Amino acid sequence: SSAGDVKRVLKGSLREPRAAAASELNAIMAQYGETDLPIVISSGIQYLPMAYYTPADSRSRLWAVTDPRAAITFSGSDSVDLALLVLRRYFPLQVEDYGGFASKHREFLLVSGSGESFDWWPARLSHDGHSLRLLAGAGSTKVYKVSLMGSAN
């Protein structure tokens, strides 16, 4: 099942996803770099390549937040959240449970727009009454400044 991945590695085609992931994060950081706010990638599927391909010095603000129960409610599946929680044991990923993350970060940037069902954090945060202010909406990618109100369920 990994023959396709090995073939891409040997052909050097992994440069394209690496460049795309790094470019996307660099663009976000260039536009919002003056703040020290964490950058949360709404979709765990989108977070993984960004975390993997982004240089270590740029990766420190990049996060994925998990909440398996809410994932089932808002996307119908908790598989991505559970996979991220397991992967963080083996790889240097900044993946944290929503409650723990929210207790330390009452404001953060949220990057959304992968167009998949696993990109459910804007709906969840809005549903819970938190403030999401759209900062940029170029193409399918949206960047929100999130301010958590009251308790972060």
N, CA, C and O of each residue as an XYZ file, in Angstrom:
612
protein
N       0.808     -1.204      0.000
C       0.000      0.000      0.000
C       0.848      1.264      0.000
O       0.347      2.343     -0.315
N       2.119      1.144      0.348
C       2.975      2.333      0.362
C       3.781      2.487     -0.915
O       4.628      3.377     -1.002
N       3.540      1.646     -1.901
C       4.318      1.706     -3.143
C       4.194      3.065     -3.816
O       5.177      3.586     -4.343
N       3.011      3.635     -3.805
C       2.817      4.951     -4.414
C       3.622      6.028     -3.713
O       4.202      6.893     -4.369
N       3.666      5.989     -2.382
C       4.446      6.966     -1.618
C       5.932      6.816     -1.894
O       6.635      7.811     -2.070
N       6.412      5.586     -1.932
C       7.830      5.336     -2.211
C       8.177      5.837     -3.612
O       9.226      6.447     -3.818
N       7.305      5.580     -4.555
C       7.539      6.032     -5.927
C       7.631      7.562     -5.976
O       8.506      8.102     -6.653
N       6.735      8.268     -5.263
C       6.779      9.733     -5.232
C       8.062     10.233     -4.590
O       8.640     11.216     -5.052
N       8.515      9.568     -3.530
C       9.755      9.967     -2.877
C      10.924      9.831     -3.846
O      11.760     10.727     -3.962
N      10.967      8.699     -4.535
C      12.066      8.470     -5.467
C      12.038      9.448     -6.633
O      13.091      9.807     -7.160
N      10.866      9.878     -7.040
C      10.754     10.847     -8.120
C      10.997     12.276     -7.619
O      11.197     13.185     -8.424
N      10.981     12.475     -6.319
C      11.183     13.816     -5.786
C       9.922     14.652     -5.745
O      10.002     15.866     -5.560
N       8.760     14.040     -5.913
C       7.522     14.817     -5.970
C       7.032     15.265     -4.596
O       6.031     15.978     -4.509
N       7.707     14.868     -3.528
C       7.318     15.356     -2.207
C       7.697     16.818     -2.022
O       7.256     17.453     -1.063
N       8.505     17.361     -2.922
C       8.851     18.774     -2.846
C       7.617     19.645     -2.997
O       7.526     20.698     -2.366
N       6.665     19.226     -3.822
C       5.460     20.018     -4.056
C       4.615     20.159     -2.798
O       4.263     21.285     -2.444
N       4.265     19.061     -2.093
C       3.479     19.255     -0.871
C       4.260     20.001      0.200
O       3.685     20.775      0.966
N       5.565     19.771      0.258
C       6.390     20.472      1.237
C       6.344     21.975      0.976
O       6.144     22.768      1.896
N       6.528     22.351     -0.268
C       6.511     23.768     -0.627
C       5.134     24.376     -0.384
O       5.035     25.496      0.117
N       4.073     23.654     -0.732
C       2.721     24.179     -0.541
C       2.397     24.378      0.936
O       1.846     25.411      1.316
N       2.736     23.396      1.768
C       2.455     23.499      3.206
C       3.251     24.636      3.834
O       2.705     25.435      4.595
N       4.528     24.707      3.519
C       5.362     25.763      4.077
C       4.920     27.132      3.575
O       4.907     28.098      4.338
N       4.562     27.220      2.312
C       4.126     28.488      1.720
C       2.852     28.993      2.383
O       2.731     30.183      2.676
N       1.908     28.099      2.618
C       0.644     28.496      3.247
C       0.888     29.047      4.642
O       0.355     30.101      4.991
N       1.678     28.356      5.438
C       1.948     28.835      6.787
C       2.768     30.120      6.759
O       2.511     31.029      7.548
N       3.746     30.210      5.870
C       4.554     31.428      5.768
C       3.697     32.633      5.399
O       3.911     33.728      5.918
N       2.728     32.439      4.507
C       1.835     33.533      4.127
C       0.997     33.994      5.319
O       0.805     35.193      5.521
N       0.507     33.056      6.091
C      -0.289     33.395      7.273
C       0.575     34.123      8.291
O       0.155     35.134      8.854
N       1.781     33.614      8.529
C       2.670     34.240      9.507
C       3.137     35.617      9.035
O       3.317     36.518      9.853
N       3.334     35.789      7.735
C       3.748     37.095      7.224
C       2.656     38.129      7.444
O       2.934     39.282      7.772
N       1.411     37.704      7.261
C       0.299     38.631      7.415
C      -0.026     38.895      8.878
O      -0.424     40.007      9.226
N       0.135     37.894      9.741
C      -0.259     38.029     11.146
C       0.909     37.788     12.081
O       0.710     37.451     13.248
N       2.123     37.958     11.584
C       3.331     37.656     12.340
C       3.589     38.583     13.505
O       4.348     38.244     14.413
N       2.960     39.765     13.493
C       3.219     40.697     14.576
C       2.580     40.252     15.889
O       2.949     40.748     16.953
N       1.662     39.357     15.828
C       1.047     38.841     17.047
C       1.779     37.571     17.466
O       2.403     36.898     16.646
N       1.693     37.264     18.728
C       2.269     36.018     19.233
C       1.188     34.969     19.436
O       1.393     33.988     20.151
N       0.042     35.175     18.810
C      -1.057     34.240     18.996
C      -0.740     32.890     18.364
O      -0.134     32.824     17.294
N      -1.152     31.818     19.028
C      -1.005     30.499     18.407
C      -1.850     30.421     17.144
O      -2.876     31.091     17.030
N      -1.414     29.606     16.206
C      -2.156     29.376     14.966
C      -2.681     27.950     15.012
O      -1.912     26.989     14.988
N      -3.995     27.826     15.078
C      -4.649     26.517     15.123
C      -5.155     26.194     13.729
O      -5.857     26.995     13.111
N      -4.798     25.028     13.242
C      -5.283     24.558     11.946
C      -6.537     23.736     12.224
O      -6.483     22.722     12.920
N      -7.661     24.179     11.677
C      -8.952     23.579     11.986
C      -9.019     22.094     11.645
O      -9.563     21.301     12.413
N      -8.475     21.726     10.514
C      -8.531     20.329     10.077
C      -7.238     19.604     10.429
O      -6.151     20.051     10.062
N      -7.355     18.494     11.135
C      -6.186     17.684     11.440
C      -5.525     17.133     10.196
O      -4.314     16.913     10.174
N      -6.314     16.909      9.164
C      -5.782     16.428      7.891
C      -4.876     17.497      7.272
O      -3.848     17.170      6.679
N      -5.247     18.749      7.404
C      -4.439     19.850      6.881
C      -3.258     20.145      7.810
O      -2.190     20.544      7.346
N      -3.445     19.951      9.115
C      -2.388     20.239     10.089
C      -1.160     19.344      9.880
O      -0.031     19.833      9.919
N      -1.363     18.068      9.665
C      -0.233     17.138      9.587
C       0.823     17.522      8.554
O       2.000     17.591      8.909
N       0.465     17.775      7.291
C       1.529     18.162      6.359
C       2.159     19.508      6.703
O       3.354     19.711      6.489
N       1.353     20.427      7.236
C       1.925     21.725      7.617
C       2.939     21.539      8.743
O       4.020     22.126      8.705
N       2.602     20.735      9.733
C       3.515     20.510     10.857
C       4.759     19.751     10.411
O       5.856     19.997     10.912
N       4.588     18.846      9.487
C       5.705     18.021      9.036
C       6.662     18.795      8.133
O       7.879     18.695      8.285
N       6.119     19.558      7.204
C       6.945     20.204      6.185
C       7.431     21.601      6.557
O       8.357     22.112      5.928
N       6.837     22.214      7.544
C       7.248     23.562      7.922
C       8.543     23.497      8.715
O       8.679     22.646      9.595
N       9.499     24.377      8.426
C      10.753     24.383      9.194
C      10.492     24.572     10.692
O       9.549     25.258     11.087
N      11.333     23.960     11.507
C      11.141     23.951     12.961
C      11.010     25.345     13.549
O      10.222     25.543     14.474
N      11.754     26.313     13.044
C      11.696     27.656     13.614
C      10.360     28.346     13.358
O      10.014     29.279     14.083
N       9.612     27.928     12.369
C       8.297     28.499     12.077
C       7.161     27.700     12.700
O       6.025     28.170     12.763
N       7.467     26.508     13.154
C       6.456     25.564     13.615
C       5.973     25.822     15.047
O       4.958     25.258     15.453
N       6.661     26.644     15.806
C       6.372     26.783     17.236
C       4.986     27.343     17.541
O       4.447     27.093     18.619
N       4.409     28.086     16.621
C       3.072     28.654     16.847
C       1.956     27.792     16.271
O       0.781     28.118     16.440
N       2.293     26.714     15.603
C       1.324     25.895     14.879
C       0.742     24.798     15.776
O       1.484     24.038     16.397
N      -0.584     24.724     15.837
C      -1.269     23.784     16.731
C      -2.405     23.061     16.023
O      -2.965     23.547     15.040
N      -2.723     21.896     16.547
C      -3.979     21.195     16.260
C      -4.647     20.982     17.611
O      -3.992     20.649     18.599
N      -5.934     21.176     17.635
C      -6.703     21.022     18.866
C      -7.685     19.873     18.647
O      -8.298     19.757     17.586
N      -7.822     19.032     19.664
C      -8.690     17.863     19.525
C      -9.816     17.891     20.548
O      -9.677     18.433     21.645
N     -10.923     17.296     20.160
C     -12.068     17.059     21.044
C     -12.890     15.954     20.391
O     -13.827     16.238     19.644
N     -12.546     14.693     20.667
C     -13.210     13.583     19.975
C     -14.732     13.585     20.083
O     -15.408     13.257     19.108
N     -15.289     13.944     21.235
C     -16.765     13.964     21.368
C     -17.386     15.002     20.444
O     -18.371     14.725     19.759
N     -16.807     16.197     20.428
C     -17.332     17.244     19.549
C     -17.111     16.884     18.082
O     -17.929     17.228     17.230
N     -16.023     16.202     17.788
C     -15.751     15.792     16.410
C     -16.872     14.900     15.886
O     -17.293     15.031     14.737
N     -17.348     13.999     16.731
C     -18.463     13.129     16.321
C     -19.700     13.965     16.058
O     -20.408     13.743     15.075
N     -19.965     14.926     16.929
C     -21.144     15.773     16.781
C     -21.086     16.606     15.506
O     -22.066     16.679     14.765
N     -19.944     17.232     15.252
C     -19.859     18.186     14.153
C     -19.394     17.596     12.825
O     -19.666     18.176     11.773
N     -18.696     16.452     12.848
C     -18.234     15.885     11.577
C     -18.679     14.443     11.366
O     -18.567     13.908     10.263
N     -19.180     13.822     12.416
C     -19.616     12.438     12.295
C     -18.536     11.411     12.562
O     -18.792     10.209     12.489
N     -17.322     11.871     12.871
C     -16.218     10.939     13.092
C     -15.182     11.555     14.021
O     -14.897     12.750     13.951
N     -14.627     10.723     14.889
C     -13.549     11.187     15.772
C     -12.193     10.620     15.359
O     -11.212     10.762     16.089
N     -12.135      9.981     14.194
C     -10.920      9.274     13.799
C      -9.704     10.189     13.656
O      -8.604      9.800     14.048
N      -9.870     11.378     13.112
C      -8.729     12.281     12.945
C      -8.236     12.750     14.306
O      -7.028     12.785     14.544
N      -9.143     13.108     15.198
C      -8.745     13.552     16.535
C      -8.004     12.447     17.282
O      -6.963     12.697     17.891
N      -8.529     11.245     17.236
C      -7.878     10.131     17.926
C      -6.518      9.814     17.315
O      -5.572      9.493     18.033
N      -6.419      9.903     16.003
C      -5.135      9.647     15.343
C      -4.102     10.701     15.739
O      -2.943     10.362     15.980
N      -4.498     11.961     15.808
C      -3.566     13.018     16.216
C      -3.085     12.801     17.647
O      -1.909     13.010     17.945
N      -3.980     12.385     18.530
C      -3.591     12.140     19.922
C      -2.574     11.009     20.029
O      -1.687     11.052     20.881
N      -2.695     10.014     19.183
C      -1.725      8.914     19.176
C      -0.414      9.361     18.531
O       0.663      9.079     19.055
N      -0.502     10.051     17.407
C       0.706     10.473     16.685
C       1.591     11.407     17.499
O       2.811     11.394     17.342
N       0.994     12.213     18.363
C       1.806     13.153     19.150
C       2.748     12.432     20.117
O       3.723     13.017     20.589
N       2.457     11.167     20.409
C       3.361     10.380     21.254
C       4.666     10.048     20.538
O       5.702      9.856     21.174
N       4.606      9.984     19.221
C       5.734      9.501     18.430
C       6.430     10.581     17.593
O       7.556     10.387     17.134
N       5.762     11.700     17.401
C       6.314     12.768     16.561
C       6.179     14.092     17.305
O       5.290     14.241     18.143
N       7.043     15.045     17.011
C       6.990     16.336     17.696
C       5.861     17.220     17.159
O       6.105     18.203     16.459
N       4.636     16.854     17.496
C       3.452     17.591     17.066
C       2.892     18.390     18.235
O       2.913     17.935     19.379
N       2.398     19.570     17.941
C       1.731     20.367     18.967
C       0.227     20.105     18.848
O      -0.511     20.866     18.223
N      -0.189     19.025     19.456
C      -1.580     18.601     19.462
C      -2.021     18.596     20.912
O      -1.382     17.979     21.765
N      -3.122     19.290     21.186
C      -3.586     19.370     22.567
C      -5.097     19.247     22.617
O      -5.806     19.676     21.707
N      -5.572     18.653     23.698
C      -6.996     18.578     23.973
C      -7.540     19.999     24.102
O      -6.885     20.873     24.669
N      -8.729     20.219     23.579
C      -9.332     21.551     23.561
C      -9.381     22.207     24.941
O      -9.043     23.383     25.072
N      -9.791     21.474     25.962
C      -9.878     22.043     27.304
C      -8.543     22.576     27.804
O      -8.477     23.678     28.348
N      -7.486     21.803     27.623
C      -6.154     22.235     28.039
C      -5.655     23.419     27.229
O      -5.084     24.362     27.776
N      -5.875     23.363     25.921
C      -5.448     24.466     25.058
C      -6.203     25.747     25.418
O      -5.596     26.811     25.540
N      -7.517     25.650     25.587
C      -8.345     26.825     25.869
C      -8.028     27.439     27.232
O      -8.191     28.646     27.411
N      -7.585     26.640     28.185
C      -7.246     27.194     29.501
C      -5.982     28.048     29.441
O      -5.776     28.909     30.296
N      -5.133     27.816     28.434
C      -3.889     28.573     28.287
C      -3.963     29.669     27.227
O      -3.218     30.647     27.281
N      -4.859     29.499     26.272
C      -4.935     30.423     25.134
C      -6.378     30.876     24.947
O      -7.185     30.165     24.349
N      -6.697     32.047     25.454
C      -8.063     32.564     25.322
C      -8.273     33.231     23.961
O      -9.408     33.466     23.547
N      -7.166     33.533     23.267
C      -7.232     34.072     21.907
C      -6.235     33.318     21.037
O      -5.151     32.948     21.489
N      -6.616     33.099     19.794
C      -5.738     32.425     18.847
C      -6.247     32.675     17.437
O      -7.380     33.114     17.243
N      -5.403     32.392     16.458
C      -5.810     32.437     15.061
C      -6.262     31.042     14.661
O      -5.645     30.048     15.044
N      -7.337     30.971     13.894
C      -7.872     29.697     13.417
C      -7.852     29.718     11.895
O      -8.458     30.592     11.275
N      -7.162     28.764     11.299
C      -7.082     28.641      9.844
C      -8.041     27.537      9.426
O      -7.947     26.402      9.893
N      -8.959     27.888      8.543
C      -9.997     26.964      8.121
C     -10.128     27.026      6.601
O      -9.688     27.981      5.959
N     -10.734     26.000      6.051
C     -11.047     26.086      4.631
C     -10.560     24.942      3.791
O     -10.420     25.086      2.576
N     -10.297     23.808      4.401
C      -9.845     22.674      3.603
C     -10.980     22.066      2.795
O     -10.738     21.262      1.894
N     -12.222     22.441      3.108
C     -13.360     21.952      2.338
C     -13.758     20.524      2.642
O     -14.466     19.907      1.846
N     -13.332     19.985      3.751
C     -13.651     18.605      4.108
C     -14.452     18.579      5.403
O     -14.538     19.587      6.104
N     -15.025     17.452      5.715
C     -15.852     17.344      6.917
C     -15.035     17.444      8.204
O     -15.595     17.703      9.270
N     -13.703     17.241      8.117
C     -12.866     17.299      9.320
C     -12.519     18.727      9.721
O     -11.847     18.931     10.732
N     -12.957     19.708      8.962
C     -12.720     21.119      9.226
C     -13.952     21.691      9.941
O     -14.690     22.493      9.369
N     -14.166     21.278     11.177
C     -15.402     21.588     11.873
C     -15.242     22.588     13.016
O     -16.240     22.965     13.630
N     -14.033     23.027     13.320
C     -13.835     23.912     14.463
C     -14.560     25.252     14.369
O     -15.061     25.713     15.395
N     -14.650     25.906     13.217
C     -15.414     27.162     13.193
C     -16.868     26.964     13.629
O     -17.412     27.772     14.382
N     -17.486     25.894     13.154
C     -18.876     25.615     13.533
C     -18.988     25.345     15.029
O     -19.919     25.829     15.673
N     -18.081     24.601     15.573
C     -18.119     24.265     16.999
C     -17.926     25.513     17.855
O     -18.692     25.739     18.792
N     -16.920     26.322     17.553
C     -16.645     27.518     18.344
C     -17.787     28.520     18.250
O     -18.161     29.133     19.250
N     -18.337     28.687     17.058
C     -19.482     29.580     16.873
C     -20.698     29.061     17.640
O     -21.398     29.836     18.292
N     -20.945     27.774     17.566
C     -22.062     27.141     18.279
C     -21.967     27.381     19.785
O     -22.982     27.584     20.452
N     -20.737     27.357     20.317
C     -20.518     27.546     21.750
C     -20.548     29.015     22.171
O     -20.402     29.317     23.355
N     -20.736     29.934     21.214
C     -20.871     31.353     21.536
C     -19.568     32.123     21.610
O     -19.544     33.237     22.133
N     -18.489     31.562     21.101
C     -17.211     32.258     21.105
C     -17.145     33.220     19.913
O     -17.861     33.051     18.926
N     -16.285     34.222     20.019
C     -16.147     35.235     18.982
C     -15.164     34.771     17.907
O     -14.016     34.440     18.204
N     -15.628     34.752     16.656
C     -14.778     34.461     15.506
C     -14.836     35.673     14.581
O     -15.869     35.955     13.974
N     -13.728     36.376     14.482
C     -13.664     37.550     13.603
C     -12.855     37.177     12.378
O     -11.681     36.823     12.486
N     -13.484     37.258     11.203
C     -12.810     36.903      9.956
C     -11.751     37.959      9.638
O     -12.062     39.140      9.485
N     -10.500     37.516      9.543
C      -9.392     38.412      9.210
C      -9.056     38.350      7.727
O      -8.709     39.365      7.123
N      -9.156     37.179      7.147
C      -8.845     37.004      5.732
C      -9.666     35.854      5.177
O      -9.886     34.845      5.847
N     -10.107     36.021      3.956
C     -10.912     34.984      3.330
C     -10.560     34.761      1.878
O     -11.441     34.524      1.052
N      -9.276     34.836      1.558
C      -8.837     34.642      0.176
C      -8.998     33.189     -0.238
O      -8.545     32.281      0.459
N      -9.643     32.975     -1.368
C      -9.848     31.612     -1.845
C     -10.669     30.814     -0.862
O     -11.610     31.327     -0.257
N     -10.307     29.556     -0.707
C     -11.056     28.715      0.220
C     -10.530     28.819      1.651
O     -11.204     28.386      2.586
N      -9.335     29.388      1.833
C      -8.756     29.490      3.169
C      -9.258     30.726      3.882
O      -9.250     31.830      3.338
N      -9.696     30.514      5.115
C     -10.159     31.619      5.955
C      -9.318     31.647      7.223
O      -8.975     30.603      7.778
N      -8.989     32.851      7.675
C      -8.255     33.025      8.921
C      -9.142     33.840      9.850
O      -9.583     34.937      9.506
N      -9.399     33.288     11.033
C     -10.223     33.945     12.038
C      -9.371     34.278     13.258
O      -8.430     33.559     13.594
N      -9.716     35.371     13.904
C      -9.185     35.613     15.242
C     -10.280     35.160     16.193
O     -11.400     35.669     16.161
N      -9.942     34.199     17.037
C     -10.907     33.614     17.961
C     -10.657     34.160     19.351
O      -9.522     34.184     19.826
N     -11.728     34.599     20.003
C     -11.704     35.005     21.401
C     -12.695     34.117     22.134
O     -13.888     34.125     21.831
N     -12.202     33.356     23.092
C     -13.067     32.445     23.841
C     -13.804     33.230     24.914
O     -13.199     34.005     25.654
N     -15.093     33.028     24.991
C     -15.941     33.705     25.964
C     -16.280     32.740     27.093
O     -16.618     31.584     26.838
N     -16.193     33.198     28.323
C     -16.561     32.347     29.454
C     -15.767     31.067     29.476
O     -14.584     31.055     29.136
N     -16.418     29.979     29.878
C     -15.712     28.689     29.949
C     -15.643     28.085     28.563
O     -16.524     28.299     27.730
N     -14.600     27.340     28.332
C     -14.370     26.709     27.027
C     -14.790     25.245     27.079
O     -13.963     24.349     26.905
N     -16.030     25.014     27.311
C     -16.609     23.657     27.385
C     -15.609     22.583     27.164
O     -15.953     21.402     27.198
